[in-house]
């Protein structure tokens, strides 16, 4: 499955996980956005957290997204 198809399929889950982890803004960047990705490409997210969140929240978000 292509990365963009996976993102579209998991969109609502990604947004829910982001919200539960205190994310107020989430964006994509990198090869997927440029349509230059391949089978070994990862998916790059840029996130903005609500005030008061810590590095532990970022680590939890990373883990939760990788679990999808």
mmCIF file of the N, C-alpha and C atoms, coordinates in Angstrom:
data_MODEL
# 
_entry.id   MODEL 
# 
loop_
_atom_site.group_PDB 
_atom_site.id 
_atom_site.type_symbol 
_atom_site.label_atom_id 
_atom_site.label_alt_id 
_atom_site.label_comp_id 
_atom_site.label_asym_id 
_atom_site.label_entity_id 
_atom_site.label_seq_id 
_atom_site.pdbx_PDB_ins_code 
_atom_site.Cartn_x 
_atom_site.Cartn_y 
_atom_site.Cartn_z 
_atom_site.occupancy 
_atom_site.B_iso_or_equiv 
_atom_site.pdbx_formal_charge 
_atom_site.auth_seq_id 
_atom_site.auth_comp_id 
_atom_site.auth_asym_id 
_atom_site.auth_atom_id 
_atom_site.pdbx_PDB_model_num 
ATOM 1   N N  . UNK A 1 1  ? 0.847  -1.180 0.000  1.00 0.00 ? 1  UNK A N  1 
ATOM 2   C CA . UNK A 1 1  ? 0.000  0.000  0.000  1.00 0.00 ? 1  UNK A CA 1 
ATOM 3   C C  . UNK A 1 1  ? 0.891  1.241  0.000  1.00 0.00 ? 1  UNK A C  1 
ATOM 4   N N  . UNK A 1 2  ? 0.542  2.205  -0.821 1.00 0.00 ? 2  UNK A N  1 
ATOM 5   C CA . UNK A 1 2  ? 1.299  3.451  -0.879 1.00 0.00 ? 2  UNK A CA 1 
ATOM 6   C C  . UNK A 1 2  ? 1.093  4.257  0.396  1.00 0.00 ? 2  UNK A C  1 
ATOM 7   N N  . UNK A 1 3  ? 2.091  5.046  0.753  1.00 0.00 ? 3  UNK A N  1 
ATOM 8   C CA . UNK A 1 3  ? 2.029  5.852  1.978  1.00 0.00 ? 3  UNK A CA 1 
ATOM 9   C C  . UNK A 1 3  ? 0.829  6.780  1.985  1.00 0.00 ? 3  UNK A C  1 
ATOM 10  N N  . UNK A 1 4  ? 0.545  7.422  0.855  1.00 0.00 ? 4  UNK A N  1 
ATOM 11  C CA . UNK A 1 4  ? -0.574 8.365  0.813  1.00 0.00 ? 4  UNK A CA 1 
ATOM 12  C C  . UNK A 1 4  ? -1.899 7.637  0.995  1.00 0.00 ? 4  UNK A C  1 
ATOM 13  N N  . UNK A 1 5  ? -2.005 6.425  0.462  1.00 0.00 ? 5  UNK A N  1 
ATOM 14  C CA . UNK A 1 5  ? -3.215 5.626  0.657  1.00 0.00 ? 5  UNK A CA 1 
ATOM 15  C C  . UNK A 1 5  ? -3.364 5.230  2.119  1.00 0.00 ? 5  UNK A C  1 
ATOM 16  N N  . UNK A 1 6  ? -2.252 4.860  2.746  1.00 0.00 ? 6  UNK A N  1 
ATOM 17  C CA . UNK A 1 6  ? -2.266 4.516  4.164  1.00 0.00 ? 6  UNK A CA 1 
ATOM 18  C C  . UNK A 1 6  ? -2.699 5.717  5.003  1.00 0.00 ? 6  UNK A C  1 
ATOM 19  N N  . UNK A 1 7  ? -2.178 6.883  4.685  1.00 0.00 ? 7  UNK A N  1 
ATOM 20  C CA . UNK A 1 7  ? -2.558 8.102  5.407  1.00 0.00 ? 7  UNK A CA 1 
ATOM 21  C C  . UNK A 1 7  ? -4.045 8.388  5.260  1.00 0.00 ? 7  UNK A C  1 
ATOM 22  N N  . UNK A 1 8  ? -4.559 8.246  4.056  1.00 0.00 ? 8  UNK A N  1 
ATOM 23  C CA . UNK A 1 8  ? -5.986 8.484  3.836  1.00 0.00 ? 8  UNK A CA 1 
ATOM 24  C C  . UNK A 1 8  ? -6.838 7.478  4.593  1.00 0.00 ? 8  UNK A C  1 
ATOM 25  N N  . UNK A 1 9  ? -6.406 6.225  4.612  1.00 0.00 ? 9  UNK A N  1 
ATOM 26  C CA . UNK A 1 9  ? -7.146 5.180  5.316  1.00 0.00 ? 9  UNK A CA 1 
ATOM 27  C C  . UNK A 1 9  ? -7.135 5.405  6.828  1.00 0.00 ? 9  UNK A C  1 
ATOM 28  N N  . UNK A 1 10 ? -6.023 5.859  7.356  1.00 0.00 ? 10 UNK A N  1 
ATOM 29  C CA . UNK A 1 10 ? -5.847 6.016  8.807  1.00 0.00 ? 10 UNK A CA 1 
ATOM 30  C C  . UNK A 1 10 ? -6.068 7.451  9.293  1.00 0.00 ? 10 UNK A C  1 
ATOM 31  N N  . UNK A 1 11 ? -6.532 8.333  8.434  1.00 0.00 ? 11 UNK A N  1 
ATOM 32  C CA . UNK A 1 11 ? -6.634 9.765  8.756  1.00 0.00 ? 11 UNK A CA 1 
ATOM 33  C C  . UNK A 1 11 ? -7.364 10.033 10.069 1.00 0.00 ? 11 UNK A C  1 
ATOM 34  N N  . UNK A 1 12 ? -8.543 9.462  10.222 1.00 0.00 ? 12 UNK A N  1 
ATOM 35  C CA . UNK A 1 12 ? -9.318 9.748  11.441 1.00 0.00 ? 12 UNK A CA 1 
ATOM 36  C C  . UNK A 1 12 ? -8.612 9.209  12.682 1.00 0.00 ? 12 UNK A C  1 
ATOM 37  N N  . UNK A 1 13 ? -7.960 8.060  12.570 1.00 0.00 ? 13 UNK A N  1 
ATOM 38  C CA . UNK A 1 13 ? -7.217 7.504  13.703 1.00 0.00 ? 13 UNK A CA 1 
ATOM 39  C C  . UNK A 1 13 ? -6.006 8.379  14.048 1.00 0.00 ? 13 UNK A C  1 
ATOM 40  N N  . UNK A 1 14 ? -5.314 8.860  13.023 1.00 0.00 ? 14 UNK A N  1 
ATOM 41  C CA . UNK A 1 14 ? -4.157 9.737  13.240 1.00 0.00 ? 14 UNK A CA 1 
ATOM 42  C C  . UNK A 1 14 ? -4.588 11.004 13.962 1.00 0.00 ? 14 UNK A C  1 
ATOM 43  N N  . UNK A 1 15 ? -5.675 11.609 13.505 1.00 0.00 ? 15 UNK A N  1 
ATOM 44  C CA . UNK A 1 15 ? -6.157 12.843 14.129 1.00 0.00 ? 15 UNK A CA 1 
ATOM 45  C C  . UNK A 1 15 ? -6.615 12.608 15.566 1.00 0.00 ? 15 UNK A C  1 
ATOM 46  N N  . UNK A 1 16 ? -7.244 11.465 15.820 1.00 0.00 ? 16 UNK A N  1 
ATOM 47  C CA . UNK A 1 16 ? -7.691 11.152 17.181 1.00 0.00 ? 16 UNK A CA 1 
ATOM 48  C C  . UNK A 1 16 ? -6.491 10.960 18.115 1.00 0.00 ? 16 UNK A C  1 
ATOM 49  N N  . UNK A 1 17 ? -5.499 10.209 17.662 1.00 0.00 ? 17 UNK A N  1 
ATOM 50  C CA . UNK A 1 17 ? -4.282 9.995  18.458 1.00 0.00 ? 17 UNK A CA 1 
ATOM 51  C C  . UNK A 1 17 ? -3.596 11.327 18.730 1.00 0.00 ? 17 UNK A C  1 
ATOM 52  N N  . UNK A 1 18 ? -3.515 12.163 17.715 1.00 0.00 ? 18 UNK A N  1 
ATOM 53  C CA . UNK A 1 18 ? -2.880 13.474 17.880 1.00 0.00 ? 18 UNK A CA 1 
ATOM 54  C C  . UNK A 1 18 ? -3.617 14.298 18.933 1.00 0.00 ? 18 UNK A C  1 
ATOM 55  N N  . UNK A 1 19 ? -4.925 14.345 18.840 1.00 0.00 ? 19 UNK A N  1 
ATOM 56  C CA . UNK A 1 19 ? -5.719 15.125 19.801 1.00 0.00 ? 19 UNK A CA 1 
ATOM 57  C C  . UNK A 1 19 ? -5.551 14.594 21.223 1.00 0.00 ? 19 UNK A C  1 
ATOM 58  N N  . UNK A 1 20 ? -5.577 13.285 21.377 1.00 0.00 ? 20 UNK A N  1 
ATOM 59  C CA . UNK A 1 20 ? -5.423 12.683 22.706 1.00 0.00 ? 20 UNK A CA 1 
ATOM 60  C C  . UNK A 1 20 ? -4.055 12.979 23.320 1.00 0.00 ? 20 UNK A C  1 
ATOM 61  N N  . UNK A 1 21 ? -3.075 13.266 22.478 1.00 0.00 ? 21 UNK A N  1 
ATOM 62  C CA . UNK A 1 21 ? -1.723 13.554 22.951 1.00 0.00 ? 21 UNK A CA 1 
ATOM 63  C C  . UNK A 1 21 ? -1.421 15.043 23.010 1.00 0.00 ? 21 UNK A C  1 
ATOM 64  N N  . UNK A 1 22 ? -2.443 15.890 22.900 1.00 0.00 ? 22 UNK A N  1 
ATOM 65  C CA . UNK A 1 22 ? -2.254 17.323 23.082 1.00 0.00 ? 22 UNK A CA 1 
ATOM 66  C C  . UNK A 1 22 ? -1.770 18.081 21.866 1.00 0.00 ? 22 UNK A C  1 
ATOM 67  N N  . UNK A 1 23 ? -1.937 17.494 20.685 1.00 0.00 ? 23 UNK A N  1 
ATOM 68  C CA . UNK A 1 23 ? -1.516 18.160 19.453 1.00 0.00 ? 23 UNK A CA 1 
ATOM 69  C C  . UNK A 1 23 ? -2.610 19.132 19.015 1.00 0.00 ? 23 UNK A C  1 
ATOM 70  N N  . UNK A 1 24 ? -2.214 20.366 18.720 1.00 0.00 ? 24 UNK A N  1 
ATOM 71  C CA . UNK A 1 24 ? -3.175 21.359 18.234 1.00 0.00 ? 24 UNK A CA 1 
ATOM 72  C C  . UNK A 1 24 ? -3.054 21.573 16.730 1.00 0.00 ? 24 UNK A C  1 
ATOM 73  N N  . UNK A 1 25 ? -1.929 21.136 16.149 1.00 0.00 ? 25 UNK A N  1 
ATOM 74  C CA . UNK A 1 25 ? -1.736 21.259 14.702 1.00 0.00 ? 25 UNK A CA 1 
ATOM 75  C C  . UNK A 1 25 ? -0.816 20.136 14.245 1.00 0.00 ? 25 UNK A C  1 
ATOM 76  N N  . UNK A 1 26 ? -1.212 19.473 13.160 1.00 0.00 ? 26 UNK A N  1 
ATOM 77  C CA . UNK A 1 26 ? -0.383 18.404 12.603 1.00 0.00 ? 26 UNK A CA 1 
ATOM 78  C C  . UNK A 1 26 ? -0.323 18.585 11.089 1.00 0.00 ? 26 UNK A C  1 
ATOM 79  N N  . UNK A 1 27 ? 0.884  18.475 10.553 1.00 0.00 ? 27 UNK A N  1 
ATOM 80  C CA . UNK A 1 27 ? 1.100  18.652 9.114  1.00 0.00 ? 27 UNK A CA 1 
ATOM 81  C C  . UNK A 1 27 ? 2.046  17.571 8.616  1.00 0.00 ? 27 UNK A C  1 
ATOM 82  N N  . UNK A 1 28 ? 1.997  17.330 7.328  1.00 0.00 ? 28 UNK A N  1 
ATOM 83  C CA . UNK A 1 28 ? 2.920  16.410 6.669  1.00 0.00 ? 28 UNK A CA 1 
ATOM 84  C C  . UNK A 1 28 ? 4.009  17.194 5.966  1.00 0.00 ? 28 UNK A C  1 
ATOM 85  N N  . UNK A 1 29 ? 5.194  16.601 5.879  1.00 0.00 ? 29 UNK A N  1 
ATOM 86  C CA . UNK A 1 29 ? 6.256  17.169 5.058  1.00 0.00 ? 29 UNK A CA 1 
ATOM 87  C C  . UNK A 1 29 ? 7.119  16.022 4.565  1.00 0.00 ? 29 UNK A C  1 
ATOM 88  N N  . UNK A 1 30 ? 8.003  16.299 3.674  1.00 0.00 ? 30 UNK A N  1 
ATOM 89  C CA . UNK A 1 30 ? 8.935  15.282 3.213  1.00 0.00 ? 30 UNK A CA 1 
ATOM 90  C C  . UNK A 1 30 ? 8.534  14.629 1.909  1.00 0.00 ? 30 UNK A C  1 
ATOM 91  N N  . UNK A 1 31 ? 9.094  13.450 1.684  1.00 0.00 ? 31 UNK A N  1 
ATOM 92  C CA . UNK A 1 31 ? 8.959  12.784 0.388  1.00 0.00 ? 31 UNK A CA 1 
ATOM 93  C C  . UNK A 1 31 ? 7.523  12.409 0.047  1.00 0.00 ? 31 UNK A C  1 
ATOM 94  N N  . UNK A 1 32 ? 6.699  12.090 1.030  1.00 0.00 ? 32 UNK A N  1 
ATOM 95  C CA . UNK A 1 32 ? 5.303  11.741 0.740  1.00 0.00 ? 32 UNK A CA 1 
ATOM 96  C C  . UNK A 1 32 ? 4.570  12.934 0.148  1.00 0.00 ? 32 UNK A C  1 
ATOM 97  N N  . UNK A 1 33 ? 4.780  14.101 0.715  1.00 0.00 ? 33 UNK A N  1 
ATOM 98  C CA . UNK A 1 33 ? 4.125  15.318 0.214  1.00 0.00 ? 33 UNK A CA 1 
ATOM 99  C C  . UNK A 1 33 ? 4.637  15.668 -1.181 1.00 0.00 ? 33 UNK A C  1 
ATOM 100 N N  . UNK A 1 34 ? 5.925  15.475 -1.398 1.00 0.00 ? 34 UNK A N  1 
ATOM 101 C CA . UNK A 1 34 ? 6.521  15.785 -2.706 1.00 0.00 ? 34 UNK A CA 1 
ATOM 102 C C  . UNK A 1 34 ? 6.265  14.690 -3.738 1.00 0.00 ? 34 UNK A C  1 
ATOM 103 N N  . UNK A 1 35 ? 5.607  13.605 -3.299 1.00 0.00 ? 35 UNK A N  1 
ATOM 104 C CA . UNK A 1 35 ? 5.333  12.442 -4.152 1.00 0.00 ? 35 UNK A CA 1 
ATOM 105 C C  . UNK A 1 35 ? 6.624  11.832 -4.692 1.00 0.00 ? 35 UNK A C  1 
ATOM 106 N N  . UNK A 1 36 ? 7.643  11.799 -3.817 1.00 0.00 ? 36 UNK A N  1 
ATOM 107 C CA . UNK A 1 36 ? 8.933  11.208 -4.169 1.00 0.00 ? 36 UNK A CA 1 
ATOM 108 C C  . UNK A 1 36 ? 9.267  10.025 -3.259 1.00 0.00 ? 36 UNK A C  1 
ATOM 109 N N  . UNK A 1 37 ? 8.266  9.525  -2.552 1.00 0.00 ? 37 UNK A N  1 
ATOM 110 C CA . UNK A 1 37 ? 8.514  8.446  -1.604 1.00 0.00 ? 37 UNK A CA 1 
ATOM 111 C C  . UNK A 1 37 ? 8.659  7.107  -2.325 1.00 0.00 ? 37 UNK A C  1 
ATOM 112 N N  . UNK A 1 38 ? 9.284  6.160  -1.622 1.00 0.00 ? 38 UNK A N  1 
ATOM 113 C CA . UNK A 1 38 ? 9.414  4.797  -2.127 1.00 0.00 ? 38 UNK A CA 1 
ATOM 114 C C  . UNK A 1 38 ? 9.058  3.840  -0.991 1.00 0.00 ? 38 UNK A C  1 
ATOM 115 N N  . UNK A 1 39 ? 9.263  2.557  -1.218 1.00 0.00 ? 39 UNK A N  1 
ATOM 116 C CA . UNK A 1 39 ? 8.883  1.549  -0.222 1.00 0.00 ? 39 UNK A CA 1 
ATOM 117 C C  . UNK A 1 39 ? 9.619  1.698  1.107  1.00 0.00 ? 39 UNK A C  1 
ATOM 118 N N  . UNK A 1 40 ? 10.774 2.344  1.106  1.00 0.00 ? 40 UNK A N  1 
ATOM 119 C CA . UNK A 1 40 ? 11.558 2.505  2.331  1.00 0.00 ? 40 UNK A CA 1 
ATOM 120 C C  . UNK A 1 40 ? 11.347 3.867  2.994  1.00 0.00 ? 40 UNK A C  1 
ATOM 121 N N  . UNK A 1 41 ? 10.509 4.704  2.406  1.00 0.00 ? 41 UNK A N  1 
ATOM 122 C CA . UNK A 1 41 ? 10.274 6.048  2.950  1.00 0.00 ? 41 UNK A CA 1 
ATOM 123 C C  . UNK A 1 41 ? 9.439  5.981  4.219  1.00 0.00 ? 41 UNK A C  1 
ATOM 124 N N  . UNK A 1 42 ? 9.729  6.903  5.122  1.00 0.00 ? 42 UNK A N  1 
ATOM 125 C CA . UNK A 1 42 ? 8.886  7.050  6.300  1.00 0.00 ? 42 UNK A CA 1 
ATOM 126 C C  . UNK A 1 42 ? 7.885  8.175  6.037  1.00 0.00 ? 42 UNK A C  1 
ATOM 127 N N  . UNK A 1 43 ? 7.004  8.392  6.995  1.00 0.00 ? 43 UNK A N  1 
ATOM 128 C CA . UNK A 1 43 ? 6.020  9.473  6.899  1.00 0.00 ? 43 UNK A CA 1 
ATOM 129 C C  . UNK A 1 43 ? 6.406  10.518 7.928  1.00 0.00 ? 43 UNK A C  1 
ATOM 130 N N  . UNK A 1 44 ? 6.630  11.738 7.474  1.00 0.00 ? 44 UNK A N  1 
ATOM 131 C CA . UNK A 1 44 ? 7.107  12.813 8.339  1.00 0.00 ? 44 UNK A CA 1 
ATOM 132 C C  . UNK A 1 44 ? 5.955  13.719 8.766  1.00 0.00 ? 44 UNK A C  1 
ATOM 133 N N  . UNK A 1 45 ? 5.791  13.863 10.074 1.00 0.00 ? 45 UNK A N  1 
ATOM 134 C CA . UNK A 1 45 ? 4.781  14.752 10.642 1.00 0.00 ? 45 UNK A CA 1 
ATOM 135 C C  . UNK A 1 45 ? 5.468  15.915 11.344 1.00 0.00 ? 45 UNK A C  1 
ATOM 136 N N  . UNK A 1 46 ? 4.891  17.083 11.214 1.00 0.00 ? 46 UNK A N  1 
ATOM 137 C CA . UNK A 1 46 ? 5.291  18.256 11.983 1.00 0.00 ? 46 UNK A CA 1 
ATOM 138 C C  . UNK A 1 46 ? 4.121  18.553 12.907 1.00 0.00 ? 46 UNK A C  1 
ATOM 139 N N  . UNK A 1 47 ? 4.365  18.598 14.213 1.00 0.00 ? 47 UNK A N  1 
ATOM 140 C CA . UNK A 1 47 ? 3.273  18.791 15.163 1.00 0.00 ? 47 UNK A CA 1 
ATOM 141 C C  . UNK A 1 47 ? 3.524  19.999 16.057 1.00 0.00 ? 47 UNK A C  1 
ATOM 142 N N  . UNK A 1 48 ? 2.436  20.607 16.465 1.00 0.00 ? 48 UNK A N  1 
ATOM 143 C CA . UNK A 1 48 ? 2.471  21.691 17.449 1.00 0.00 ? 48 UNK A CA 1 
ATOM 144 C C  . UNK A 1 48 ? 1.622  21.237 18.631 1.00 0.00 ? 48 UNK A C  1 
ATOM 145 N N  . UNK A 1 49 ? 2.219  21.247 19.812 1.00 0.00 ? 49 UNK A N  1 
ATOM 146 C CA . UNK A 1 49 ? 1.527  20.810 21.024 1.00 0.00 ? 49 UNK A CA 1 
ATOM 147 C C  . UNK A 1 49 ? 0.900  21.994 21.750 1.00 0.00 ? 49 UNK A C  1 
ATOM 148 N N  . UNK A 1 50 ? -0.145 21.680 22.515 1.00 0.00 ? 50 UNK A N  1 
ATOM 149 C CA . UNK A 1 50 ? -0.707 22.694 23.394 1.00 0.00 ? 50 UNK A CA 1 
ATOM 150 C C  . UNK A 1 50 ? 0.325  23.020 24.468 1.00 0.00 ? 50 UNK A C  1 
ATOM 151 N N  . UNK A 1 51 ? 0.196  24.186 25.069 1.00 0.00 ? 51 UNK A N  1 
ATOM 152 C CA . UNK A 1 51 ? 1.128  24.607 26.120 1.00 0.00 ? 51 UNK A CA 1 
ATOM 153 C C  . UNK A 1 51 ? 1.156  23.593 27.258 1.00 0.00 ? 51 UNK A C  1 
ATOM 154 N N  . UNK A 1 52 ? 2.332  23.416 27.824 1.00 0.00 ? 52 UNK A N  1 
ATOM 155 C CA . UNK A 1 52 ? 2.478  22.557 28.982 1.00 0.00 ? 52 UNK A CA 1 
ATOM 156 C C  . UNK A 1 52 ? 2.852  21.121 28.660 1.00 0.00 ? 52 UNK A C  1 
ATOM 157 N N  . UNK A 1 53 ? 2.882  20.765 27.394 1.00 0.00 ? 53 UNK A N  1 
ATOM 158 C CA . UNK A 1 53 ? 3.250  19.395 27.024 1.00 0.00 ? 53 UNK A CA 1 
ATOM 159 C C  . UNK A 1 53 ? 4.764  19.247 27.064 1.00 0.00 ? 53 UNK A C  1 
ATOM 160 N N  . UNK A 1 54 ? 5.234  18.024 27.269 1.00 0.00 ? 54 UNK A N  1 
ATOM 161 C CA . UNK A 1 54 ? 6.665  17.771 27.450 1.00 0.00 ? 54 UNK A CA 1 
ATOM 162 C C  . UNK A 1 54 ? 7.186  16.794 26.393 1.00 0.00 ? 54 UNK A C  1 
ATOM 163 N N  . UNK A 1 55 ? 8.476  16.515 26.489 1.00 0.00 ? 55 UNK A N  1 
ATOM 164 C CA . UNK A 1 55 ? 9.097  15.542 25.600 1.00 0.00 ? 55 UNK A CA 1 
ATOM 165 C C  . UNK A 1 55 ? 8.436  14.172 25.746 1.00 0.00 ? 55 UNK A C  1 
ATOM 166 N N  . UNK A 1 56 ? 7.955  13.853 26.936 1.00 0.00 ? 56 UNK A N  1 
ATOM 167 C CA . UNK A 1 56 ? 7.276  12.576 27.144 1.00 0.00 ? 56 UNK A CA 1 
ATOM 168 C C  . UNK A 1 56 ? 6.017  12.480 26.284 1.00 0.00 ? 56 UNK A C  1 
ATOM 169 N N  . UNK A 1 57 ? 5.323  13.603 26.103 1.00 0.00 ? 57 UNK A N  1 
ATOM 170 C CA . UNK A 1 57 ? 4.141  13.609 25.242 1.00 0.00 ? 57 UNK A CA 1 
ATOM 171 C C  . UNK A 1 57 ? 4.526  13.341 23.789 1.00 0.00 ? 57 UNK A C  1 
ATOM 172 N N  . UNK A 1 58 ? 5.638  13.908 23.350 1.00 0.00 ? 58 UNK A N  1 
ATOM 173 C CA . UNK A 1 58 ? 6.122  13.665 21.991 1.00 0.00 ? 58 UNK A CA 1 
ATOM 174 C C  . UNK A 1 58 ? 6.480  12.191 21.805 1.00 0.00 ? 58 UNK A C  1 
ATOM 175 N N  . UNK A 1 59 ? 7.137  11.612 22.777 1.00 0.00 ? 59 UNK A N  1 
ATOM 176 C CA . UNK A 1 59 ? 7.517  10.200 22.703 1.00 0.00 ? 59 UNK A CA 1 
ATOM 177 C C  . UNK A 1 59 ? 6.273  9.319  22.664 1.00 0.00 ? 59 UNK A C  1 
ATOM 178 N N  . UNK A 1 60 ? 5.279  9.634  23.489 1.00 0.00 ? 60 UNK A N  1 
ATOM 179 C CA . UNK A 1 60 ? 4.031  8.869  23.501 1.00 0.00 ? 60 UNK A CA 1 
ATOM 180 C C  . UNK A 1 60 ? 3.316  8.994  22.156 1.00 0.00 ? 60 UNK A C  1 
ATOM 181 N N  . UNK A 1 61 ? 3.287  10.208 21.595 1.00 0.00 ? 61 UNK A N  1 
ATOM 182 C CA . UNK A 1 61 ? 2.663  10.418 20.289 1.00 0.00 ? 61 UNK A CA 1 
ATOM 183 C C  . UNK A 1 61 ? 3.369  9.574  19.229 1.00 0.00 ? 61 UNK A C  1 
ATOM 184 N N  . UNK A 1 62 ? 4.685  9.610  19.214 1.00 0.00 ? 62 UNK A N  1 
ATOM 185 C CA . UNK A 1 62 ? 5.458  8.819  18.249 1.00 0.00 ? 62 UNK A CA 1 
ATOM 186 C C  . UNK A 1 62 ? 5.112  7.339  18.377 1.00 0.00 ? 62 UNK A C  1 
ATOM 187 N N  . UNK A 1 63 ? 5.089  6.839  19.574 1.00 0.00 ? 63 UNK A N  1 
ATOM 188 C CA . UNK A 1 63 ? 4.754  5.430  19.811 1.00 0.00 ? 63 UNK A CA 1 
ATOM 189 C C  . UNK A 1 63 ? 3.336  5.120  19.338 1.00 0.00 ? 63 UNK A C  1 
ATOM 190 N N  . UNK A 1 64 ? 2.394  5.962  19.696 1.00 0.00 ? 64 UNK A N  1 
ATOM 191 C CA . UNK A 1 64 ? 0.995  5.731  19.322 1.00 0.00 ? 64 UNK A CA 1 
ATOM 192 C C  . UNK A 1 64 ? 0.804  5.756  17.807 1.00 0.00 ? 64 UNK A C  1 
ATOM 193 N N  . UNK A 1 65 ? 1.459  6.687  17.124 1.00 0.00 ? 65 UNK A N  1 
ATOM 194 C CA . UNK A 1 65 ? 1.339  6.754  15.662 1.00 0.00 ? 65 UNK A CA 1 
ATOM 195 C C  . UNK A 1 65 ? 1.984  5.537  15.005 1.00 0.00 ? 65 UNK A C  1 
ATOM 196 N N  . UNK A 1 66 ? 3.110  5.107  15.519 1.00 0.00 ? 66 UNK A N  1 
ATOM 197 C CA . UNK A 1 66 ? 3.772  3.931  14.951 1.00 0.00 ? 66 UNK A CA 1 
ATOM 198 C C  . UNK A 1 66 ? 2.960  2.663  15.171 1.00 0.00 ? 66 UNK A C  1 
ATOM 199 N N  . UNK A 1 67 ? 2.080  2.670  16.161 1.00 0.00 ? 67 UNK A N  1 
ATOM 200 C CA . UNK A 1 67 ? 1.250  1.499  16.456 1.00 0.00 ? 67 UNK A CA 1 
ATOM 201 C C  . UNK A 1 67 ? 0.048  1.371  15.525 1.00 0.00 ? 67 UNK A C  1 
ATOM 202 N N  . UNK A 1 68 ? -0.243 2.427  14.787 1.00 0.00 ? 68 UNK A N  1 
ATOM 203 C CA . UNK A 1 68 ? -1.427 2.389  13.910 1.00 0.00 ? 68 UNK A CA 1 
ATOM 204 C C  . UNK A 1 68 ? -1.232 1.452  12.759 1.00 0.00 ? 68 UNK A C  1 
# 
